[in-house]
Amino acid sequence: MAVVIAGCGDLGTETGLRFDSLGHRVIGLRRSAEKLPAEIEGRSIDLSTEVPTLPADTTIVVIAMSPDERSVDGYRAAYVESVLRIVTAIRQDCAAPPRVLYVSSTAVYGIDDGSWVDETTPAEPAAPTALVLREAEETLLELIPQATILRLGGLYGPGRTREIDRVRQRIASISPEPEFTSRIHRDDAAAAIVHLTTMQSRPKTVYIGVDDLPVDRREVVEFLARSLDLPAPEVADGFPHRQGSRGKRCRNNRLRDSGFVFSYPTYQEGYAAVLEGNGVRHA
């Protein structure tokens, strides 16, 4: 039985390695397949313009794309166009309908007032790129109603050290107002993908992928400063913060209730592992 990872970057590669450890044959689709580890059978393809060929015994398809550019056109090519081509390949090649999981983002929730969000919250994007993400979700579910959408919060982990670097360089700024964020460690995101596509019961349509502790960004920055034995950044009066922007707090109850167990239940365990140098970022 084969698992196909469409968009085999850092997250997709980590996911593929976990499937391989379970004994699956793993095919990774990306533009530069030569960068993939030996455990993943790489195929070089531009999914925004080409329809891939899938093994007939494919049982799981994970769509984990990322855009080449942070524009509406870049997002449409990476997300909407790739969904259309992957669905075409599934219909042409797969002997039986595989489980399909699409990696999306909590950005589809346009809420920005610090309130709580769960899977029952209407997905009403505010940003133009988030509208494209939602379009891709709707496109996939129209074509494959049994598909699963996993909306990830802010991804961090090995090699994703922007916040750490800013604290270390003493250029981090803190907003005078709360700015709530919901995060997930890359390894937990990969583990959640494997969990949802291999669980015995059929998963629900939408899951939010975040850790247990939505938190004010200020707390994260101060934690990193303490961990690095550096003074906490000062609150900046001129912090570049949009008027009224407070972020959102995402709940992970549905993912937890499915039986998923986090390795890094909060940012504290996760960032501690990053600071210790655990794991690598995949090319």
C-alpha positions as a Markdown table, in Angstrom:
| # | Residue | x | y | z |
|---|---|---|---|---|
| 1 | Met | 0.0 | 0.0 | 0.0 |
| 2 | Ala | 1.3 | 3.4 | -1.0 |
| 3 | Val | 1.1 | 6.8 | 0.7 |
| 4 | Val | 1.5 | 9.9 | -1.5 |
| 5 | Ile | 2.7 | 13.2 | -0.1 |
| 6 | Ala | 1.9 | 16.0 | -2.4 |
| 7 | Gly | 4.1 | 19.0 | -1.5 |
| 8 | Cys | 7.0 | 17.2 | 0.2 |
| 9 | Gly | 8.8 | 20.1 | 1.9 |
| 10 | Asp | 9.8 | 20.2 | 5.6 |
| 11 | Leu | 6.4 | 19.1 | 7.0 |
| 12 | Gly | 5.7 | 16.7 | 4.2 |
| 13 | Thr | 9.1 | 15.0 | 4.5 |
| 14 | Glu | 8.7 | 14.6 | 8.2 |
| 15 | Thr | 5.3 | 13.1 | 7.7 |
| 16 | Gly | 6.6 | 10.8 | 5.0 |
| 17 | Leu | 9.4 | 9.5 | 7.2 |
| 18 | Arg | 6.8 | 8.7 | 9.9 |
| 19 | Phe | 4.7 | 6.7 | 7.3 |
| 20 | Asp | 7.9 | 4.9 | 6.2 |
| 21 | Ser | 8.6 | 3.9 | 9.8 |
| 22 | Leu | 5.1 | 2.3 | 9.9 |
| 23 | Gly | 6.0 | 0.1 | 6.8 |
| 24 | His | 4.3 | 2.1 | 4.1 |
| 25 | Arg | 5.8 | 2.8 | 0.7 |
| 26 | Val | 6.0 | 6.6 | 0.5 |
| 27 | Ile | 6.0 | 8.7 | -2.7 |
| 28 | Gly | 6.9 | 12.4 | -2.4 |
| 29 | Leu | 5.8 | 14.8 | -5.1 |
| 30 | Arg | 7.7 | 18.1 | -5.3 |
| 31 | Arg | 9.6 | 20.2 | -7.8 |
| 32 | Ser | 13.0 | 19.1 | -6.6 |
| 33 | Ala | 12.7 | 15.4 | -5.7 |
| 34 | Glu | 16.4 | 14.9 | -5.4 |
| 35 | Lys | 16.3 | 16.7 | -2.1 |
| 36 | Leu | 14.2 | 14.0 | -0.5 |
| 37 | Pro | 15.7 | 11.3 | 1.8 |
| 38 | Ala | 16.2 | 7.8 | 0.6 |
| 39 | Glu | 13.2 | 6.5 | 2.6 |
| 40 | Ile | 10.9 | 8.6 | 0.3 |
| 41 | Glu | 10.5 | 7.8 | -3.4 |
| 42 | Gly | 10.7 | 11.2 | -4.9 |
| 43 | Arg | 9.1 | 12.4 | -8.1 |
| 44 | Ser | 9.8 | 15.8 | -9.5 |
| 45 | Ile | 6.7 | 17.5 | -10.7 |
| 46 | Asp | 5.0 | 21.0 | -10.7 |
| 47 | Leu | 1.6 | 20.2 | -9.4 |
| 48 | Ser | 0.3 | 23.6 | -10.4 |
| 49 | Thr | 0.5 | 22.6 | -14.0 |
| 50 | Glu | 1.0 | 18.9 | -14.2 |
| 51 | Val | -1.2 | 15.9 | -13.3 |
| 52 | Pro | 0.9 | 13.2 | -11.4 |
| 53 | Thr | 0.7 | 9.5 | -11.9 |
| 54 | Leu | -0.2 | 7.7 | -8.6 |
| 55 | Pro | 0.2 | 4.0 | -7.7 |
| 56 | Ala | -3.0 | 2.0 | -8.1 |
| 57 | Asp | -2.7 | 0.8 | -4.5 |
| 58 | Thr | -2.5 | 4.3 | -3.0 |
| 59 | Thr | -4.5 | 4.3 | 0.2 |
| 60 | Ile | -3.5 | 7.7 | 1.6 |
| 61 | Val | -2.9 | 11.1 | -0.1 |
| 62 | Val | -1.7 | 14.0 | 1.9 |
| 63 | Ile | -1.7 | 17.5 | 0.3 |
| 64 | Ala | 0.8 | 19.7 | 2.1 |
| 65 | Met | 1.6 | 22.4 | -0.4 |
| 66 | Ser | 3.4 | 25.7 | 0.2 |
| 67 | Pro | 3.4 | 28.7 | -2.2 |
| 68 | Asp | 6.5 | 30.0 | -4.1 |
| 69 | Glu | 5.4 | 33.6 | -3.3 |
| 70 | Arg | 3.1 | 35.2 | -0.8 |
| 71 | Ser | 0.6 | 36.6 | -3.3 |
| 72 | Val | -2.9 | 35.6 | -4.3 |
| 73 | Asp | -1.6 | 34.2 | -7.6 |
| 74 | Gly | 1.1 | 32.3 | -5.8 |
| 75 | Tyr | -1.4 | 30.8 | -3.3 |
| 76 | Arg | -3.9 | 29.9 | -6.1 |
| 77 | Ala | -1.2 | 28.0 | -8.0 |
| 78 | Ala | 0.1 | 26.2 | -4.9 |
| 79 | Tyr | -3.3 | 25.3 | -3.4 |
| 80 | Val | -6.3 | 25.5 | -5.8 |
| 81 | Glu | -4.5 | 24.3 | -8.9 |
| 82 | Ser | -2.7 | 21.5 | -7.2 |
| 83 | Val | -5.9 | 20.2 | -5.6 |
| 84 | Leu | -7.5 | 20.0 | -9.0 |
| 85 | Arg | -4.6 | 18.0 | -10.5 |
| 86 | Ile | -4.3 | 15.7 | -7.5 |
| 87 | Val | -8.0 | 14.9 | -7.6 |
| 88 | Thr | -7.7 | 14.2 | -11.3 |
| 89 | Ala | -4.8 | 11.8 | -10.6 |
| 90 | Ile | -6.8 | 10.0 | -7.9 |
| 91 | Arg | -9.8 | 9.5 | -10.2 |
| 92 | Gln | -7.5 | 8.2 | -13.0 |
| 93 | Asp | -5.1 | 6.0 | -11.1 |
| 94 | Cys | -6.3 | 4.8 | -7.7 |
| 95 | Ala | -8.0 | 1.4 | -7.6 |
| 96 | Ala | -10.0 | 2.4 | -4.6 |
| 97 | Pro | -10.7 | 5.8 | -3.0 |
| 98 | Pro | -7.8 | 6.7 | -0.7 |
| 99 | Arg | -8.1 | 8.7 | 2.4 |
| 100 | Val | -7.3 | 12.3 | 1.5 |
| 101 | Leu | -6.0 | 14.9 | 4.0 |
| 102 | Tyr | -5.4 | 18.6 | 3.1 |
| 103 | Val | -3.2 | 20.7 | 5.2 |
| 104 | Ser | -4.7 | 24.2 | 5.6 |
| 105 | Ser | -4.3 | 27.0 | 8.0 |
| 106 | Thr | -6.2 | 28.6 | 10.9 |
| 107 | Ala | -5.8 | 31.8 | 8.8 |
| 108 | Val | -9.2 | 30.8 | 7.2 |
| 109 | Tyr | -10.7 | 32.2 | 10.5 |
| 110 | Gly | -10.7 | 35.9 | 10.0 |
| 111 | Ile | -11.3 | 36.5 | 13.7 |
| 112 | Asp | -8.7 | 39.0 | 15.1 |
| 113 | Asp | -10.1 | 40.1 | 18.4 |
| 114 | Gly | -8.5 | 37.6 | 20.7 |
| 115 | Ser | -11.7 | 35.4 | 21.0 |
| 116 | Trp | -11.8 | 31.6 | 20.9 |
| 117 | Val | -12.1 | 29.5 | 17.8 |
| 118 | Asp | -13.0 | 25.9 | 17.2 |
| 119 | Glu | -14.2 | 23.8 | 14.2 |
| 120 | Thr | -17.7 | 25.1 | 14.6 |
| 121 | Thr | -16.6 | 28.7 | 14.1 |
| 122 | Pro | -17.5 | 29.9 | 10.5 |
| 123 | Ala | -14.4 | 30.0 | 8.3 |
| 124 | Glu | -14.7 | 33.6 | 7.1 |
| 125 | Pro | -11.2 | 34.7 | 5.9 |
| 126 | Ala | -10.1 | 38.3 | 6.0 |
| 127 | Ala | -6.8 | 38.3 | 4.2 |
| 128 | Pro | -6.8 | 37.8 | 0.4 |
| 129 | Thr | -4.4 | 34.8 | 0.6 |
| 130 | Ala | -6.6 | 33.2 | 3.3 |
| 131 | Leu | -9.6 | 33.5 | 0.9 |
| 132 | Val | -7.6 | 31.3 | -1.5 |
| 133 | Leu | -6.9 | 28.7 | 1.2 |
| 134 | Arg | -10.6 | 28.5 | 1.9 |
| 135 | Glu | -11.3 | 28.2 | -1.9 |
| 136 | Ala | -8.9 | 25.3 | -2.0 |
| 137 | Glu | -10.7 | 23.6 | 1.0 |
| 138 | Glu | -14.1 | 24.1 | -0.7 |
| 139 | Thr | -12.8 | 22.8 | -4.0 |
| 140 | Leu | -11.4 | 19.6 | -2.5 |
| 141 | Leu | -14.5 | 18.9 | -0.4 |
| 142 | Glu | -16.8 | 19.5 | -3.4 |
| 143 | Leu | -14.8 | 16.9 | -5.4 |
| 144 | Ile | -14.0 | 14.5 | -2.5 |
| 145 | Pro | -16.6 | 15.0 | 0.2 |
| 146 | Gln | -14.9 | 12.4 | 2.5 |
| 147 | Ala | -11.6 | 14.4 | 2.6 |
| 148 | Thr | -10.2 | 15.7 | 5.8 |
| 149 | Ile | -9.0 | 19.3 | 6.4 |
| 150 | Leu | -6.4 | 19.9 | 9.0 |
| 151 | Arg | -6.1 | 23.6 | 9.8 |
| 152 | Leu | -2.7 | 24.2 | 11.4 |
| 153 | Gly | -1.7 | 27.1 | 13.6 |
| 154 | Gly | 1.7 | 28.7 | 13.5 |
| 155 | Leu | 4.2 | 26.1 | 12.7 |
| 156 | Tyr | 7.6 | 26.1 | 14.5 |
| 157 | Gly | 10.3 | 23.5 | 15.1 |
| 158 | Pro | 13.8 | 22.6 | 13.9 |
| 159 | Gly | 15.2 | 25.4 | 11.6 |
| 160 | Arg | 12.1 | 27.6 | 12.2 |
| 161 | Thr | 13.9 | 30.0 | 14.6 |
| 162 | Arg | 12.8 | 33.4 | 13.5 |
| 163 | Glu | 11.4 | 34.3 | 17.0 |
| 164 | Ile | 14.4 | 32.8 | 18.7 |
| 165 | Asp | 16.8 | 34.7 | 16.4 |
| 166 | Arg | 15.1 | 38.0 | 17.1 |
| 167 | Val | 15.3 | 37.5 | 20.8 |
| 168 | Arg | 19.0 | 36.4 | 20.6 |
| 169 | Gln | 19.8 | 39.4 | 18.5 |
| 170 | Arg | 17.9 | 41.6 | 20.9 |
| 171 | Ile | 15.7 | 43.0 | 18.2 |
| 172 | Ala | 12.4 | 41.4 | 19.3 |
| 173 | Ser | 9.6 | 43.8 | 20.1 |
| 174 | Ile | 6.7 | 43.3 | 22.4 |
| 175 | Ser | 3.3 | 44.8 | 21.8 |
| 176 | Pro | 1.7 | 46.8 | 24.7 |
| 177 | Glu | -1.6 | 45.0 | 23.9 |
| 178 | Pro | -2.2 | 41.2 | 24.0 |
| 179 | Glu | -1.6 | 39.4 | 20.7 |
| 180 | Phe | -2.8 | 35.9 | 21.0 |
| 181 | Thr | -1.2 | 33.1 | 19.0 |
| 182 | Ser | -1.8 | 29.4 | 18.5 |
| 183 | Arg | 1.1 | 27.2 | 17.6 |
| 184 | Ile | 2.1 | 23.6 | 16.8 |
| 185 | His | 5.5 | 22.0 | 16.7 |
| 186 | Arg | 6.3 | 20.5 | 13.2 |
| 187 | Asp | 6.7 | 17.1 | 14.7 |
| 188 | Asp | 3.3 | 17.2 | 16.3 |
| 189 | Ala | 1.8 | 18.5 | 13.0 |
| 190 | Ala | 3.3 | 15.5 | 11.1 |
| 191 | Ala | 2.2 | 13.1 | 13.8 |
| 192 | Ala | -1.4 | 14.5 | 13.6 |
| 193 | Ile | -1.4 | 13.9 | 9.9 |
| 194 | Val | -0.4 | 10.3 | 10.3 |
| 195 | His | -2.9 | 9.8 | 13.1 |
| 196 | Leu | -5.9 | 11.2 | 11.2 |
| 197 | Thr | -5.2 | 9.2 | 8.1 |
| 198 | Thr | -4.6 | 5.9 | 9.8 |
| 199 | Met | -7.2 | 5.9 | 12.7 |
| 200 | Gln | -9.7 | 3.1 | 12.5 |
| 201 | Ser | -12.8 | 5.3 | 12.5 |
| 202 | Arg | -13.4 | 7.7 | 9.7 |
| 203 | Pro | -12.1 | 11.2 | 10.8 |
| 204 | Lys | -14.3 | 14.2 | 10.8 |
| 205 | Thr | -14.2 | 16.7 | 8.0 |
| 206 | Val | -12.3 | 19.5 | 9.8 |
| 207 | Tyr | -9.7 | 19.5 | 12.6 |
| 208 | Ile | -7.7 | 22.4 | 14.1 |
| 209 | Gly | -4.1 | 21.5 | 14.6 |
| 210 | Val | -2.7 | 23.6 | 17.5 |
| 211 | Asp | -1.2 | 22.8 | 20.9 |
| 212 | Asp | -2.9 | 23.0 | 24.2 |
| 213 | Leu | -1.9 | 26.6 | 25.1 |
| 214 | Pro | -2.9 | 29.6 | 23.0 |
| 215 | Val | -0.8 | 32.3 | 24.4 |
| 216 | Asp | 0.0 | 36.0 | 24.2 |
| 217 | Arg | 3.1 | 36.4 | 22.0 |
| 218 | Arg | 4.7 | 38.5 | 24.8 |
| 219 | Glu | 4.8 | 35.4 | 27.0 |
| 220 | Val | 6.6 | 33.4 | 24.3 |
| 221 | Val | 9.2 | 36.1 | 23.8 |
| 222 | Glu | 9.8 | 36.5 | 27.5 |
| 223 | Phe | 10.1 | 32.7 | 27.9 |
| 224 | Leu | 12.7 | 32.6 | 25.1 |
| 225 | Ala | 14.7 | 35.4 | 26.7 |
| 226 | Arg | 14.8 | 33.6 | 30.0 |
| 227 | Ser | 15.8 | 30.4 | 28.3 |
| 228 | Leu | 18.7 | 32.2 | 26.6 |
| 229 | Asp | 19.7 | 34.0 | 29.8 |
| 230 | Leu | 18.9 | 37.4 | 28.1 |
| 231 | Pro | 16.9 | 40.3 | 29.5 |
| 232 | Ala | 13.3 | 40.4 | 28.4 |
| 233 | Pro | 12.6 | 42.8 | 25.5 |
| 234 | Glu | 11.0 | 46.0 | 26.5 |
| 235 | Val | 7.5 | 46.9 | 25.5 |
| 236 | Ala | 7.7 | 49.2 | 22.6 |
| 237 | Asp | 5.4 | 52.2 | 22.4 |
| 238 | Gly | 5.8 | 52.3 | 18.7 |
| 239 | Phe | 5.2 | 48.6 | 18.1 |
| 240 | Pro | 3.9 | 48.0 | 14.6 |
| 241 | His | 0.5 | 46.6 | 15.6 |
| 242 | Arg | -2.7 | 47.0 | 13.7 |
| 243 | Gln | -5.4 | 48.9 | 15.5 |
| 244 | Gly | -7.6 | 46.4 | 17.3 |
| 245 | Ser | -5.6 | 43.4 | 16.3 |
| 246 | Arg | -5.6 | 40.8 | 19.1 |
| 247 | Gly | -5.2 | 37.5 | 17.2 |
| 248 | Lys | -7.3 | 34.5 | 18.1 |
| 249 | Arg | -7.2 | 31.5 | 20.5 |
| 250 | Cys | -7.7 | 28.2 | 18.8 |
| 251 | Arg | -9.0 | 25.1 | 20.6 |
| 252 | Asn | -7.7 | 21.6 | 19.9 |
| 253 | Asn | -10.4 | 19.6 | 21.6 |
| 254 | Arg | -11.6 | 17.7 | 18.5 |
| 255 | Leu | -8.0 | 16.6 | 17.7 |
| 256 | Arg | -7.5 | 15.6 | 21.3 |
| 257 | Asp | -10.8 | 13.7 | 21.4 |
| 258 | Ser | -9.8 | 11.7 | 18.4 |
| 259 | Gly | -7.0 | 10.1 | 20.6 |
| 260 | Phe | -4.1 | 12.2 | 19.5 |
| 261 | Val | -1.3 | 12.8 | 22.0 |
| 262 | Phe | 1.0 | 15.7 | 21.7 |
| 263 | Ser | 4.8 | 15.3 | 22.1 |
| 264 | Tyr | 4.9 | 19.1 | 22.8 |
| 265 | Pro | 1.7 | 20.1 | 24.4 |
| 266 | Thr | 2.7 | 23.8 | 24.8 |
| 267 | Tyr | 5.3 | 26.2 | 23.3 |
| 268 | Gln | 7.5 | 25.7 | 26.4 |
| 269 | Glu | 8.3 | 22.0 | 25.7 |
| 270 | Gly | 8.5 | 22.7 | 22.0 |
| 271 | Tyr | 10.8 | 25.6 | 22.1 |
| 272 | Ala | 13.0 | 23.9 | 24.7 |
| 273 | Ala | 13.5 | 21.1 | 22.3 |
| 274 | Val | 14.4 | 23.5 | 19.5 |
| 275 | Leu | 16.9 | 25.3 | 21.7 |
| 276 | Glu | 18.5 | 22.0 | 22.6 |
| 277 | Gly | 18.9 | 21.3 | 18.9 |
| 278 | Asn | 16.6 | 18.4 | 18.7 |
| 279 | Gly | 15.6 | 17.4 | 15.2 |
| 280 | Val | 16.5 | 18.8 | 11.8 |
| 281 | Arg | 14.7 | 20.9 | 9.2 |
| 282 | His | 14.3 | 19.0 | 6.0 |
| 283 | Ala | 15.3 | 20.6 | 2.7 |
